[in-house]
């Protein structure tokens, strides 16, 4: 310990004598370590930290999946129907318990204005299954999760604090939920927003018991019994699903059931790929920073040869000296870690700010600079210090003792081996920075491609908002329709509004439904019907979007206000069912419709984006039916205006409240914002990788400049001789620049090969861009070449200005 403290004190004195060198090394490492800590905190929260559930490794999610060609896969994933859930609960013995939830909206009206709140209906056993306990009160009882039971509710901690001021006497209080008195029985723990960002919970059975077996959509969680493997549970689920398909062929034929790890399902594969790619990127930045600091140490070691030789001559062993030099390296790394932690806090703040409020990270993923991140940072710093310090330390102590002690020996001389190490480090820096910049370019190109995707309609003059129809008064579908027609009529009367329409769908923002579609006269194997999108709309829906009818006609006012069995379909829908045949007058029905209603196609319209711009497998096939075929409480209003859409938002909201003061209005946004929000992730990916790439580029150029500059300083005498013998300044300039360009060229070639592999690795999350996009590769290679030449030209210009007589005397 005494020796270690002695080494530390000496290292501090040694580094303090060269503040410029120390500051540069610390800053280089701080950037690399800080970015690593930032992304580690994200990865740790998403992939490694256990979710806040009891014994989470035994938790699974159960899904229905379509069977195609005798195999079940992830295509056609679906939740369970309530009837299928009840059957699985009784027949599957591999689960200790199985519970369900379904997201929905609810309205609280005990304030100045009705507030729509994201909520969920849950089975009474779900929270005990997950191991969640309330912070106040109790959970639901089984007798409360049944039709006709008194209405009860669980509040989130956020709602309890915000609306009820944290009053413990809220337990037992009756509050108006969707216009119905509901008793508060419990308050959930802080930050609990299960399943993602829900703030209220009510029992599910009163809502779901009357749904049909074909109405899939319930998210299902199960806990494996101790000692039961997932494969065994899946074998049992497959057997039960086959039995249900035989018993209920209309609803279950062509479907199977499978359980998957809860973590695997909650963290999608493409998200894992992105965060792992980011971790690889920041690791590259750290390696480049290490290479820079290693080069700095190699340059510094050249002036310490005489010091090291003297210490060796008076008895210090090589191991002792190496330990001393590594102590200095580790101190530099720890200084970088301290500054890097501050950078990491800033990085997480920027990351959180970049995520839109409508796409907040699920509550069970919470990244922060905690003890785990701090331990990671310290470990990375220690390893980093050893990594960049070991090679310089070994080379410094490996010098010839007698040569170093010669009076005439140059303290700054560098051998060929040391120069090769520095050159190799620069090549690695250039290669790694090229990989990062190409990756950033691919994401930016994807983002730009999304900007130019045609949604099928003009977004510039559209305003959107949603409203919720709460309470028993809106149980009737006809009442829903009448209210929406009145709302639309009032909105269309506002000056500056050209047309308005309602549907549970907002184009690009999603909504509607999908089902197997059966075309009249077209034979298809049961269970293999094409799954296509459909939605119910009020009159003028297509006109509000500015989408013209190509053939036939739009829904008439009378048809849109009735349950007429007519439909307008788009081009993709028609092509899917009837190919090149004329769709007008043809009929289709929904596979799950027990009544078997046949819809007659009366109009054909162009395609439009429904479920987002960036959907890799877009369900652009769409049928538009009269509203009563797909009624909903949560409805979108689309408004076409003659001026700035934001100028009519307040008037449209007032028109809605004039129709019914109790209707909450939310998600008010221009269609252009809806469009941009649908692919915000690509902007974030592009921005982050661009930051990584630019930082790497700067560090790499500093490395190129440092190596060339140091080489020039070591070749001053040689340059003086060359110029004394007749070499021109241009010759010297060319010689130095070619040296730097050669190093950069080798790094670029290696980097291009590595970037091609990186592009293929992220190909699944790119959009409209090839992983081998020539533009990205060529532009980045030229950029790196140009900047490397510039970094070489600066010291080369200084070398070309050397006075031969001064250079010859400098020896």
C-alpha positions, 0 to 999 in steps of 0.5 A: 500500500505504501508503494502504491501511495508513493506511485500515486503521489509521484504520478500526480506530480508528474502529470501536474507538470504537463497540464496541457497534456493531462487536460487533453488526455482527460478530455479525450477519455471523458468523451469516450467514457461519458458516451459509454456510460450513457448508453450502458445506462440505457442497455442496462435498463432495457436488457439486464435490470429485472423488471419490477415484478416478482420472480420475473424469469418465470413470467411469460406472455401468451399469444395467439398466432396464425398458422401458415403452411403448417408452421406458427410464426411471429406473423399474425401475432394477436392477443387472446379473446376472453373466451379463449383466455377462460379456456386456457385458464382451465385447461393449461396446467403448466401455469401457476396462474394466468391473467389478462389486461386490455388498454382503454381510455377513461374520463374523470369529470370531478374537475373543472374540465373532463380529463381523458386518462389512459387506463386498463381493464385487468383481471382480478388476479393479474397484479397478484400474479405479477407480485405487485402490491398497492401502496395504499388500500387493496387490490381487486377481489375476485367477486368484483371482477364479474358483470353486475358487481359494484364499480371499483377502481385503482388509482396510480400514484400520479393521479392520487397526488395530482388530482387528490393531493395525496389524501389517504382518505381517498380510499372508499371515496366514490369518484365519477369515472366515465360518468359512473360513480366508482369506488376507489379501493387502492392506490398503486406504488409510485411510478407504476403505470402498467402495462406501459403508461396507464394511470387507472385500472378497473376489473376486466370481466364486466367489459369483456365477458360479452365479447366474441371468441373471434375478438382477439386483443387481450394481452395475456400474462402467465407465470410458469409453475416452478420447474416447468420449462417454457418448451413444455408449456408451449407443447401444452398450449399447442395441444389445447389450441388444437382442441379449441380449433376443433371445437370452435372452427369458425373462430379458432381454425388456422390459429395456435397459441404460444408463450414467449418470455415477457422480456423478449416480448416487451423489448422488441428485437429491432429496439435491442438491435439499435441499442446494441448498435449504439453500444458498439458505436460508443465503444468505437469512440472509446477505442479511438480516444484510447488510441489518441491517449496512447499516442500522446503517451508514446510522444511523452515517453520519448522525452522521458527516456533519460529519466527512465534510464536513470531510474533503471541505472540506480536499481529500479526494475522494469516491472516497478517502472511499468507499474509507475507508468500504468499508475499515471495512465489509470489516474488519467482514466479516472479523471476522464471517468469523473468528467465522463459521468457529468457528460453521461448525465447530460447525455441522458437528459438530451435522450429523454428530451428527444423522445416525444411525450406521446412515445414515452418509454414504458414505466418499467424501463427507467434509465439513470446514472445509478450505482450499477452505472457508476461501477461500470464507469469505474471498471471501464476507466480502470481497464481503459487506463491499462489498455492505453497505458500498457503499450507505451509503458512497455516500449518506454522501459524497453529502450537501450539503457546505454543509448538513453544515458549518452550525453548526445542522445536526443530525449525525443528520439523515436525508434521505428517500432514506436512509430509503427505502433503510432501509425497503427493506432491512427489507422485504427482510429480512421477505420472506426470513425468511418464505420460510425460515420457510415452508420450515421449516414445510413440512418440519416438517409433512412430519415430523409427517405421517410420525409419524402414518403407519400402518405396518399394525401396532402398533410399541410392543411389538416388538423387532427384531434381525438375525443372520448365518449364516456359513460353509460349514455354512450353505450348505444352505437346509435347514440355514438353515431348521432353525437359524432355527426353533431360534432362534425356538423358543428366543426364544419360550421367554423369559419376556415374549416372546409370539411371534417369527419370522424372515425376511430382511425386517424390516417398515419396515427392508426386505429380501425381493425383488421380481419380475414376478408372473404371475397365472394366467389373466391375459394380460400382455405379456412384460416388463410384468408388475407388479413386486411384493414377496415374502419368505420367512417362518417360522411365526408371522411375521404373528402376531409383527407382530400382523397378523390374517388377514382371510380364509382362514388363515395358513401352517401350521407344516408349510407354513412349514417346507417348500417348500409352494407356498402364500402369504398375500398382502395387500390391495394384492397381491390388488387388483393382480392380481385387482381386486375378485375373491376372491384365495383359491384363485387362483394366481400365479408369479414371472416369473424362476422357471425352474421356473414354480412356481404359488403358491396363495393361502391367506390374505389379510391387511391391508397393512403398510409394508415398505420404509420409512414415507417411501417416495414410491412404496411397494411395499406389495403383498406376498406371504408365502411359506414361508421356503425360497422366499427363504432368506438368510444375513442374517436379521431376527428380530421379537419381540412382547413383553408388556413393554418391548422393551428388557428382553428384548434381552439374553435374546433375544441369549443364546437365539441364542447358545445355539443357535449361539455363532458367530452374530453378532447386530447391529442390535438395535433396537425397532421404534419406533426402526426406524420413526423411523430410516426418516424421520430425514432429514425431522427433520434438514431440518425442524430445519435450516430451522427454525434458519435461519428462526428466525435470519432472523426474529430478524435481521429483527425486529432490523432492524424494531426498528432502523429504527423506533427510529432513525426515532423518534429522528429524529422526536423534535421532530416528535412533540413538536410533535404532542403539544403541539398535542393529539395523544394518546399513543395516536395517536403509538403507533398512528402508529409501529406502523402504520409498522412494520406497513406495512413488515412487510406489504409484506415479507410479501406479497412473501415469500408469493409467493416462498415459494410458488415455493420450496414448488413447488421442493421439492415432490418431497421433501415428504411428505403436505404440499402445497407451498402448505400453507395452514396453514404460510403463514397461521401464518407470516404471522401470526407475522411480523406479530405479531412485527413489530408487537411490534418496532415497539411497543417504540420506539413506546411510548418515543416516546409517553412523550416530554415535549413540552417536552423534545422541543421543546428538542431542536432 
